[in-house]
């Protein structure tokens, strides 16, 4: 009897282990290739819009989408790093406005200033804003959502105070400043070229540097990161500083592109940036996010903003559709994360 039951138990155990292994592989495949699913969705949606409006996939319109999405894509890099550490930055729209206003007022007073120096001034303002936020989050231990919400109002108030409540319009800006966004580098619009450079640098940073790996470690398990000797305060400060620098750069590019600096510039734009990250598979719970994902998330938002007016979708329905797509993306991310957590538990038991 003993010789009969042992093989049966062993076979049952093997079958259970095989089933668990199969579930592990399925969830791992979903997590690994969800960017391909997002790319397929973008392609199918683009083809659908093209059927409704043949001018959608023209080179001119594709170039417009890429140009209009570049600033969003740049900001998404910094926001991805922040969210990976289980944080959030609601102040980037205000930081963008403050940096853009300082740059616009500077070129208004000194129209002969070199564009690279103007970019440096905007980035410097953004870095300073990010450093302040980093101190509040990393060392004062204020919750990121509270710290960034409070500083959002501070930065927005500084923008109005700096400008005296007035606008800086196109005729007050020199042509060299406006060419920062409208000019071309090797035949590629400057906005797109800058975004490409930033994405290449960000990919190298998160994939091949020790600091990049530590950012993921902090987001995955903060307690384990501290035990392993990672100085979480420095990493968090760095992440918010990088986010501020990118917001400062985006501020100069924004004002140059639209040839206008206002106190309420980019108001609420942080929500679009967060949406691009979520659509790209960045987990709000931290520890998960890919450069390829946020590229696709930014492109999807850019296509939606461009395509829906072209097929005569009502502005009210545009908001509904965008919100629904973002909600679906959040649900998918939550289900994938839950599946991965369950699989990790099963893997330990096997």
N, C-alpha and C positions, 0 to 999 in steps of 0.2 A: 504493500500500500504506500509505503514511504517513497519507493522508487517511482511511483506513478504521480504522486502529488507534487514532488519537487520540480520535475520538468514542466508541469502545468503551471505552477506558480512562477517559474522562471520565464516561461513563454508569455504569461500574462504581464509580468514586469517588463519584459522586452517590448511588448506591444504598447504598454503605457508610456514607456520611455520614447518609443518611436513616434507616438501621437504627440507627445510634448515637444519632441524635436521638430516635428512638422509644423506645429503652431509657432515655434520659435522662428523657423525659417520664413514662414509667411509674413509675420510681423516685421522681421528684419528686412525682407524684400520690400514691403510697403514703405518702411522708413527710408530705405536706401534709394528707392526710385520714385519717390513722390514728386521730385522736381520734374521727372519725365512726364508724370501725369499733369502737372501744371503747365508744362510746355505744350502738351497735346491739347489741353483746354484752350490755351492762347491761340494755337493754330486753327482749331475748329471755330472758335469765336471770330477770328479774323476772316476766315473764309465765309462764314455766315454774314458778316457785315458787308463783305465785298459783293455778295449776291444782291444785297439791298442797295448798295451804293458803289458803283464800279470805280469811283475815284479814291476809295479808301486805301487800296494797296499800291497807289502810285508812289514813285520815288519821292516826290515833293511832300506828300502827306506823311510817309514813313519818316522822313527827315524831321518834319515838324514834331512828330510824336517823340522821337529820340531827343530832340532839343528841349522840348517842354518837360521831359521826364528826367533830364540830367540832374537838376538840382535835387529833386526828390530822391534819386538814386544815391547821390553823394551823402545826403543826410541819413539815409537808411543804413549806411555802413556804420556810422557812429551809434545809431540807435540799436543796431543789432548787438554791438558790444555791450551796451548798457543793459539790454534785456537779458542777454546771456548771463550776466551777473545777478539776475533776479531784481534788477532795478527798472526805472522808467525815467524819462526826462520830458517833462511837460513844458519846459522853458525854451525849447529850441526855436520856436517861432519868434519869441521876444528877443532872444539872443541874435537871431538873424536880422531882426528889425533894427536893433541897436547898432550892430556892426555895419549894416548897410547905411544907416543914417550918418554915422561918424565918417564913413568913407565918402558919402555924397557931400557932406559939409566940407570935408577936407579938399576935395577937388573943386568945389565951388570957390573956395578961397585961393587955392593954388592950382589952377587949371593946367599948368605945365608939368605937374608931378608925373613921374613914370608910373604906368599901370601896375608894374610888379610891386612898387612901393605901396601903392594903394591896396593891393591884395594883402600885403604884409600887415598893413594897419588893421584891416578888417579881421584877418586871422588872429592878430594880437588881441583885439577886443574880445573876440570869441574865446580865445584861450584863457583870458583873465576871468571871464564869466564861468567857464568850465572849471577852473581851479577853485573858485569860491564854492561852487556846488560840490566839487569833490571833497573839499574840507568838511562841509556840512554833513555829507553822507558817510564818508569814510571814518572821520575822527570825532565829529560831534554826535554821530550815530542817529541823525534824524532820518526818518523813513524817506526814501527817495521821492515818493509821490508828494509828500508834504513839503520837503525841501524845494523841489523843482516847481511846485505850484506857487509857493511863496515867492521864490526868486523870479518866476515868470512875471508877476506883477511889479516887482522891483525893476527888472530890466525894461519892462514896457514903460514904466513911469520915467526911467532915465532917458528913454528914447524921446518922449514928449518934452522932457525938460531940456534935453540937448538941442532939440530943434525949435524950441519955443512954441511948439504946437503948429508949426508951419511945414509945408511940403518943400522938397527940393525937386524941381521939375526938369524936364528934358533940356530946355534951353539954358539952364544953369549948369549943365554938365558938359565938359569938353568931349569932342568926338573920340579922343583916345580912350577915355573912360568907358564910353558906350561900346567901343570895339572890343573890350574885354570879353563880352558875351556874344557879340555879333561877328567877330573876326574868325578867321580860320587858321588852322595849323596843319600843314601838309594836306590841304583840301578837306579837312574835317573841322566842323564847327568847334570853337574853343570849349564850349560847355561839355560837349561829348568827349573831347580829348582829355579834359581835366577829369571827368568822371572815369574814363578808362584807366588813367594813371592811378587814381585813387583806388580803384578796384584791384588792380594788379598789386599795389603795395599792401592793401588789406589782406589779400589772399596769401601773400608771402608771410605777413605778420601772424595771422591766425594759424597757419599751417606749419610753419617752419621755425618759429621762435619760441623760446621758453616762456616768455611773457604771454604769448597768445594761448599756449596750452594751459597756463595758470588761470587765465580768464574763464575758460571752460570748466576747470576744476572747481573754482569758486562757485560758479553757477550750479554745478552738478551736486556738490555737497560742501557747503561752507565750513561745517565743523571739521570734516576730514581735511579740508584744505589748510585750516589753521594747525591741526595736529601734525600735518606733514611738513610744516615749516614755511608755508607760503605767507608772505606779508600781505594779507588781504587789504589792509588800509591803503597801501601804496598802489595796488592794482586797481582798486575802486577809484582812487583819486586820478590815476592815469586815464581810466576809461571815460570819466566825466570831462576830463581836460581835453581828450581827443574829440569827444562829442562837441564840446564848445568850440574848438578850433575849426571843425568842419562846418558848424553853424555860422561861424564868422566868415569863412570862405564863401558859403552859400549866400550870406547877406550881401557881399560885394557883387557876386554874380547875379543875384536877383535884381538889385538896383540897377546894375548895368544893363541887364536884359530888358527890363520894363521902363528904364529911363525915368524912374520916379522913386523917391524915398518918402515914406509917410510913417506916421506914428503907429498906425495899425497894420503895417506891412506883415504879411504872412500870419495874420491872426487865425488861430485854429489849425495851422498847417501841420503842427506836431501830430495831429490825429491821422493825417494822410500818411505820414512817415511811419507811425506805428502800424497802420493798416498794411503798408507795403511789406513790413517785416513779418507780420502775422501771416499774410498771404504766401510769403516765401518760406514758411515752415519754421520760423523762429518761435520757440516755446516761451510763453509768458512765465512759465514756471522756472525758466532758467536752464542753462547748460546745453541748449540745443540751438543750432543755427548754422547756416552755410552761406557763403558768399554767392554761390550760384542761385540759391533760393531767393535772396533779396533782390538779385538782378531781375529774376522772373517776376517777383512780386511787384517791383517798381514798373516793369514793362506792362504788366496786366492792368495796373491802375492807370497808367498813361494811355493805354488803348481804350479803356472804358471811358475816360474823360474825353477822348477824341472821337470815339465811334458813336456814342449815344446821341450827341447832337446831330451827327451826320445821317442818322436813320430816324430823325425826328422823334426821339423819345422825350417825353415831358420831363422838365427839370425835377418834378416831384417823384416821378418813377425812376429817374436816374439815382436819386438818393436811396430809394428803396432797393434797387438792384445792387448798388454798391454795398449797402449794409448787409444784404442777404448773402452776397458772395463772401464778405468778410466773416460773417457768422458761420457759414459753412466751413470756411478754412479753419476757424478756431475749433469747431467741433471735430474736424478731421485730425488736427494736431493733438487734441485731447485724447481721442481714441487711439491714435498711434502711440502716444506716450504711455497710456494705460496698458496697451498691449506689450510694449517694450518692458515696462516695469514688471508685468506678470511673467514675461519670458525670462527676465533676469532672475526672478525668484525660482522659476522652474529649473533654470540652468544650474542653480546652486544645489538643487535637490537631486539632479541626475548624477 
